C-alpha cells in the first residue's frame, strides 16, 4: 500500500479496505475513521472530469438548479441566522453554475465565486452576471481577512489536500467569519448495501477522494483552527430521477426530524450533512 502511508488527520498508519471498485480502494483509518481512496487520479484527470460533471447542456443546467434549490435556500437561511455580520462578502468555492451566489446576491450580499469548470463558470458569468475566478484558491492572490462567509458545496470530498484548502479558507475569512460545508456521508450506506454499492457507485469513484463523517469533518476543522463547529441536517437535494428524489425526500425529512427532536444529537448516517464553523476572533 505505498500510496497511503499515514492518515492526513491523525497520522495513523493502520488501515482496512472497506470498498473496492475496479483498481481503486477505499481505506478506513483504524484510529480516526477517515475514509481515503487510493490510488489517486492525477490533477489533470480530475480537472477534466469537471467538464462532464457540469455540462453546458441547458436541460442539465436546469436539473442542477432544481436539484440544489432546497439546499441553497436552507443554507442561505443558516448563514443569515448564525452569521456574525450583516450582509457582507461571501465566497463560494466550487460555485458551479452560480445558483447559490445568485441567491445570496438577491439577498443583498456581495458575492464572488471560484469554479474551474469552463461550462459552470461561463453560465455564472454570462447568465447571472457573477464574478467567478477560474483557478483554484491556492493559485489566487485573495486578500487575508477579506470575506465574512466562505462556502463549499460538495467540494471537500474532491480535494486532494483538504487541510490545505481549509487553511486557505481560514486565511481569507475575517475574524469571526463563517465557513459552511455541505458534504456527502456515503460510507454507512455503502456498508449496508454491500455488493450493490458497486453498481450504484455512491462514492462516484474515482472522484470522491475522501468520505467524511461528523467526527472526521470536525477533526479536520479543529486541526486548522476553527471553532464552534456544528454539523446538522439542513435540506435535501431533488435529483431528477424519481427513485433518487423519493429517497432523498424520505430520508432527508426523517433526518431533519430526528435532528430536531433530539436537540441536535441524532445525525442520520448516510445522508448529506451541513457543517458550520467559525474563525476565532471578532
C-alpha positions as CSV (number, residue, x, y, z in Angstrom):
1,X,0.0,0.0,0.0
2,X,2.7,2.5,-1.0
3,X,0.4,5.4,-1.8
4,X,-1.2,5.5,1.6
5,X,1.3,5.7,4.4
6,X,-0.3,7.9,7.0
7,X,-3.8,9.3,7.7
8,X,-3.9,13.1,7.0
9,X,-6.0,13.7,10.1
10,X,-4.3,11.7,12.8
11,X,-1.0,10.4,11.4
12,X,-2.0,6.7,12.0
13,X,-0.6,4.1,9.6
14,X,-3.1,1.3,10.1
15,X,-6.0,0.9,7.6
16,X,-8.6,-1.5,6.5
17,X,-10.0,-1.8,3.0
18,X,-13.8,-1.3,3.2
19,X,-14.7,-0.9,-0.5
20,X,-13.2,-1.7,-4.0
21,X,-14.2,-0.5,-7.4
22,X,-12.0,-1.5,-10.3
23,X,-8.4,-0.6,-9.4
24,X,-9.5,1.8,-6.7
25,X,-9.7,1.0,-3.0
26,X,-11.3,2.9,-0.1
27,X,-9.3,2.7,3.1
28,X,-10.7,3.3,6.6
29,X,-8.2,4.7,9.2
30,X,-8.4,2.4,12.2
31,X,-7.7,5.3,14.6
32,X,-9.9,8.2,13.5
33,X,-12.2,6.5,10.9
34,X,-11.4,8.8,7.9
35,X,-12.1,7.1,4.5
36,X,-9.5,7.7,1.9
37,X,-9.4,6.5,-1.7
38,X,-6.2,5.2,-3.4
39,X,-4.6,5.3,-6.0
40,X,-5.5,8.9,-6.9
41,X,-6.3,10.3,-10.4
42,X,-3.8,12.9,-11.4
43,X,-4.8,16.6,-11.2
44,X,-5.3,16.9,-14.9
45,X,-7.7,13.9,-14.9
46,X,-9.7,15.4,-12.0
47,X,-9.9,18.7,-13.7
48,X,-11.1,17.2,-17.0
49,X,-13.8,15.3,-15.1
50,X,-15.5,18.5,-14.1
51,X,-16.4,19.1,-17.7
52,X,-18.6,16.0,-17.5
53,X,-19.8,16.9,-14.0
54,X,-21.0,20.4,-15.1
55,X,-22.2,20.1,-18.7
56,X,-23.2,23.1,-20.8
57,X,-26.5,21.5,-21.9
58,X,-29.4,23.7,-20.9
59,X,-31.5,20.8,-19.7
60,X,-28.8,19.6,-17.4
61,X,-28.3,23.1,-16.0
62,X,-32.0,23.2,-15.2
63,X,-31.8,19.9,-13.5
64,X,-28.9,21.2,-11.3
65,X,-30.9,24.2,-10.4
66,X,-33.9,22.2,-9.4
67,X,-31.8,19.6,-7.5
68,X,-29.9,22.2,-5.4
69,X,-32.8,24.7,-4.8
70,X,-33.8,23.4,-1.3
71,X,-30.2,23.1,-0.1
72,X,-29.4,26.6,-1.4
73,X,-32.4,28.2,0.3
74,X,-31.7,26.4,3.6
75,X,-28.0,27.3,3.5
76,X,-28.7,30.9,2.9
77,X,-31.1,31.0,5.8
78,X,-28.5,29.4,8.1
79,X,-25.9,32.0,7.1
80,X,-28.2,34.8,7.8
81,X,-29.4,33.2,11.1
82,X,-26.0,32.3,12.6
83,X,-23.6,34.7,10.8
84,X,-21.8,37.3,13.0
85,X,-22.0,40.2,10.5
86,X,-24.7,41.8,8.4
87,X,-24.9,41.3,4.7
88,X,-21.2,41.2,3.8
89,X,-18.9,39.4,1.4
90,X,-19.4,35.7,0.6
91,X,-17.1,33.4,-1.5
92,X,-18.4,30.1,-2.9
93,X,-15.6,27.7,-3.7
94,X,-16.7,25.4,-6.5
95,X,-19.7,27.5,-7.2
96,X,-20.9,25.5,-10.2
97,X,-23.4,27.4,-12.3
98,X,-23.6,30.1,-9.6
99,X,-27.1,29.4,-8.2
100,X,-26.1,29.8,-4.6
101,X,-24.3,33.0,-5.3
102,X,-27.2,34.3,-7.2
103,X,-29.5,33.6,-4.2
104,X,-27.1,35.5,-1.9
105,X,-26.8,38.4,-4.3
106,X,-30.6,38.7,-4.4
107,X,-30.5,38.8,-0.6
108,X,-28.1,41.8,-0.7
109,X,-24.7,40.2,-0.3
110,X,-21.5,41.0,-2.2
111,X,-20.7,37.7,-3.9
112,X,-17.7,36.1,-5.5
113,X,-17.0,32.5,-6.8
114,X,-14.4,30.1,-7.8
115,X,-15.2,27.5,-10.5
116,X,-12.6,25.6,-12.6
117,X,-15.3,24.1,-14.9
118,X,-15.5,26.3,-18.0
119,X,-19.2,25.5,-18.5
120,X,-20.2,26.3,-15.0
121,X,-18.1,29.5,-14.9
122,X,-19.4,30.7,-18.3
123,X,-23.0,30.2,-17.2
124,X,-22.5,32.0,-13.9
125,X,-20.7,34.9,-15.6
126,X,-22.9,35.3,-18.7
127,X,-26.3,34.4,-17.4
128,X,-26.1,35.5,-13.8
129,X,-23.6,38.3,-14.1
130,X,-21.4,36.9,-11.3
131,X,-17.7,37.5,-10.5
132,X,-16.2,34.0,-10.8
133,X,-12.5,33.1,-10.8
134,X,-11.3,30.2,-13.0
135,X,-8.3,29.0,-10.9
136,X,-8.1,27.0,-7.7
137,X,-7.9,29.1,-4.5
138,X,-4.3,28.3,-3.9
139,X,-3.4,30.0,-7.2
140,X,-5.3,33.2,-6.4
141,X,-3.9,36.1,-4.5
142,X,-7.0,36.7,-2.4
143,X,-6.5,39.1,0.4
144,X,-6.4,37.9,4.0
145,X,-9.4,38.6,6.3
146,X,-11.5,39.6,3.2
147,X,-14.7,37.5,3.5
148,X,-17.5,37.2,6.0
149,X,-18.6,33.8,4.8
150,X,-16.9,31.1,2.7
151,X,-18.9,28.1,1.4
152,X,-18.1,24.8,-0.2
153,X,-21.0,22.7,-1.5
154,X,-20.0,19.1,-2.4
155,X,-16.3,20.1,-2.8
156,X,-14.3,18.9,0.2
157,X,-14.6,15.3,-0.8
158,X,-13.0,16.0,-4.2
159,X,-9.9,17.8,-2.8
160,X,-6.6,16.0,-2.6
161,X,-5.4,18.3,0.2
162,X,-8.4,19.1,2.5
163,X,-6.1,20.5,5.2
164,X,-4.6,22.9,2.7
165,X,-7.9,24.3,1.3
166,X,-9.3,24.7,4.9
167,X,-6.1,26.6,5.8
168,X,-6.7,28.9,2.8
169,X,-10.3,29.4,3.8
170,X,-9.3,30.4,7.3
171,X,-6.7,32.9,6.0
172,X,-9.2,34.8,3.8
173,X,-12.1,34.8,6.4
174,X,-12.4,37.8,8.6
175,X,-12.1,37.1,12.4
176,X,-15.5,35.7,13.4
177,X,-16.2,34.7,9.8
178,X,-18.3,31.6,9.0
179,X,-17.4,28.6,7.0
180,X,-20.3,26.5,5.6
181,X,-19.5,23.0,4.2
182,X,-22.0,20.7,2.5
183,X,-20.7,17.2,2.1
184,X,-21.9,13.6,1.4
185,X,-21.8,10.9,4.0
186,X,-21.8,7.8,1.9
187,X,-19.9,5.1,3.8
188,X,-22.8,4.0,6.1
189,X,-25.0,3.3,3.0
190,X,-22.1,1.6,1.2
191,X,-21.8,-0.8,4.2
192,X,-25.5,-1.5,4.3
193,X,-25.8,-2.2,0.5
194,X,-22.7,-4.4,0.3
195,X,-22.1,-5.6,-3.3
196,X,-24.9,-3.5,-4.6
197,X,-22.9,-0.4,-3.7
198,X,-20.6,-1.1,-6.6
199,X,-23.4,-0.8,-9.1
200,X,-24.7,2.4,-7.6
201,X,-21.2,3.9,-7.3
202,X,-22.1,6.1,-4.3
203,X,-18.5,7.3,-3.9
204,X,-18.5,8.5,-7.6
205,X,-15.2,6.7,-8.0
206,X,-12.6,7.9,-8.6
207,X,-13.6,11.5,-7.9
208,X,-14.5,11.3,-4.2
209,X,-11.1,11.1,-2.7
210,X,-12.4,11.2,0.8
211,X,-15.6,10.3,2.6
212,X,-16.1,12.3,5.9
213,X,-18.2,11.7,9.0
214,X,-19.3,14.2,11.5
215,X,-16.3,13.2,13.7
216,X,-13.7,13.4,10.9
217,X,-15.0,16.7,9.5
218,X,-14.8,18.2,13.0
219,X,-11.2,16.9,13.4
220,X,-10.3,18.5,10.0
221,X,-11.6,21.9,11.0
222,X,-10.1,21.8,14.5
223,X,-6.7,21.0,13.0
224,X,-6.9,24.2,11.1
225,X,-8.0,26.3,14.0
226,X,-11.8,26.6,13.5
227,X,-14.1,26.6,16.5
228,X,-17.8,26.4,17.3
229,X,-18.3,23.6,14.9
230,X,-21.8,22.3,14.3
231,X,-22.9,19.6,11.9
232,X,-26.6,19.4,11.1
233,X,-29.2,18.1,8.7
234,X,-30.2,21.1,6.5
235,X,-32.3,20.5,3.5
236,X,-32.1,17.7,0.9
237,X,-31.4,17.6,-2.8
238,X,-34.0,17.0,-5.5
239,X,-32.5,14.5,-8.0
240,X,-34.0,14.4,-11.5
241,X,-34.7,10.6,-11.3
242,X,-37.9,9.6,-9.5
243,X,-36.3,7.0,-7.2
244,X,-33.4,9.3,-6.2
245,X,-35.8,12.1,-5.5
246,X,-38.2,9.9,-3.4
247,X,-35.3,8.5,-1.4
248,X,-33.8,12.0,-0.9
249,X,-37.2,13.4,0.3
250,X,-37.9,10.5,2.7
251,X,-34.5,10.2,4.3
252,X,-33.9,13.9,4.2
253,X,-37.1,14.6,6.1
254,X,-36.5,11.8,8.5
255,X,-33.0,13.1,9.2
256,X,-34.2,16.7,9.8
257,X,-37.0,15.5,12.2
258,X,-34.6,13.2,14.1
259,X,-32.1,16.0,14.4
260,X,-34.7,18.5,15.6
261,X,-36.5,16.3,18.2
262,X,-33.1,15.0,19.6
263,X,-31.9,18.5,20.1
264,X,-29.1,18.0,17.5
265,X,-27.9,14.7,19.0
266,X,-29.0,12.4,16.2
267,X,-27.4,12.7,12.8
268,X,-28.9,10.1,10.5
269,X,-26.0,8.2,8.9
270,X,-25.7,8.1,5.1
271,X,-27.3,11.4,4.2
272,X,-25.6,14.6,3.3
273,X,-24.6,16.9,6.1
274,X,-24.0,20.7,6.5
275,X,-21.3,21.9,8.8
276,X,-20.9,25.4,10.2
277,X,-17.7,26.6,11.8
278,X,-16.1,29.9,12.7
279,X,-12.7,31.6,12.6
280,X,-11.9,32.7,16.1
281,X,-12.0,36.4,16.8
282,X,-14.4,39.3,16.4
